Amino acid sequence: MNFHRILLITVVILFIPLIAMQFTDEITWTLIDFIIAGLLLFSAGFSYEFATKKVKKPKHKIAIGIAIALILIFIWAELSVGIFTNLGS
């Protein structure tokens, strides 16, 4: 996977909320939301690509992918609703 493929996948994923916003008022993303989501998704894809470049075993690639996905989910949840820092409130 190269830079262009990671960028294309990121853009395709970002089209999901963009299209959904056309049909419902429940999703209200601003430009900064799209920028941050794009940076998060692109950096996760790029990190996976970089981290698995020299890894040969599929089990290790899967473990790296799971770790990066968990980090992405943690950051996404924290930025969206503060799920981890607002536990006591």
N, C-alpha and C positions, 0 to 999 in steps of 0.2 A: 504494500500500500504506500502511496506517495502523498505528497502535499496536496495535489489536486483532488485526489480521491477522498481524503479526509475532509477537505473543504466542501466538496460536493455532498457528502453524507451529512455534514453539519447543516448545510443550507436546506437539504431535504427535511431534516428533523425540525428545523425552525419553521418550515412551511405549515406544520401541523397546527401550532397555535395561531398562526396568521390566518389560515383558512377557517379555523374554528371561530375566530373573532368575527367573521363575516356572518355567522349564523346564530350567535348567541351573545348576550350581554354578560354572561357569567365569566368570560375570559376577557380581561382588559389589560393587555400588555402594553407598555410604553416602549419607546425606542431604546431606552436604557436597559429594559428587561431583555430585549432581543440581543443587544450588544453583549450583556453579561452572559446570557445563556449561550450565545455563539462562542464566546471566549472559553467558557467552561467546557462545552462539548468539543471544540477544536483542540483545546489543550489536553483533554482526556484522550482523544484519538491520537494526537501526536505523542503523548507520553507513552501510550501503549506501543506505538510503532517504534519509538526510540528504545524502550526497555526490552522489547522482544527481538530486536534486530539480530543479536548474536545467540539467542537462546534456541537450543535445538529441540528439547523435549516438549511435547505438546502439553504435558501436565504442568510444566513450569509456565508456559504461555497462558494457560487457563488461570493459574493462580495469580499471575500478574494482572490479567484482565479483570478478575474478581476484585482484587485489591484496588485497582484504579476505579472500577465501577462503584465500589463502596465509598471511596473518597468523594467521587462525584456526587453520589446520592446524599452523603452527609452535608457537603457544601450547599447543594441545591436546596435541601430541606431547611438548613439554617438560614440561608438568604431569603427563602420564600416566607417562612412563618416563624423563624427563630425557635424551632422545636426543641433544640438542645439547651439554649441559653435561657429560655423562659420557663423552665420546668417548675420553679418555685413560685412563679407569679400567678 
